[in-house]
Amino acid sequence: MPMTLRLSDAEVDALRRRAERENRSMQDVARQAVREYVESHSRAELIDQVLDEELPRYAEALERLGQ
């Protein structure tokens, strides 16, 4: 699905420079950045979810270890 992404002049310049350094298109670099952002945040959310579910189970043991 196509979309329009509006960037500031500074963002366009930075994206252009990065794309030129990597000998890739600006679109390629932007798409990779979006994929990495989504993957990183999805992983962080999963870790938070697991901690929220599992930490209470071990709260007493963790409290004892902290003493």
Secondary structure, DSSP 8 states (H G I E B T S, - for coil): --------HHHHHHHHHHHHHTT--HHHHHHHHHHHHHHHHHHHHHHHHHHHHHGGGGHHHHHHHT-
